[in-house]
Amino acid sequence: AIVAHSTIEAKYQSLAIIAAKTSWIQSLLQELHIPTLTPTIYYDDMRTMALSHNLMLHARTKHMKLYIFFLEEKMINNNLKVLDISFDE
């Protein structure tokens, strides 16, 4: 079980879990010599992702740094794409 202290932390945790599982599947496919494309995650709250582009961690976001750095590393190395998908109401 994962306990989040804020909504933003829960969103980062869920993105990090999805990214980790995606990386595992991608490495399995590579071991089986099956070509893959860069995985893409469509995300509906890019305000959360804006934190990962601002590496100045504040006291309230400091505990999320592992999730932020993990996701940032995946995106910088082109191992993962996170794209905005907005739902207009």
Beta strands, then each sheet from edge to edge (+ up, - down):
strand 1: 40-43
strand 2: 81-84
sheet 1: 1+ 2+
end
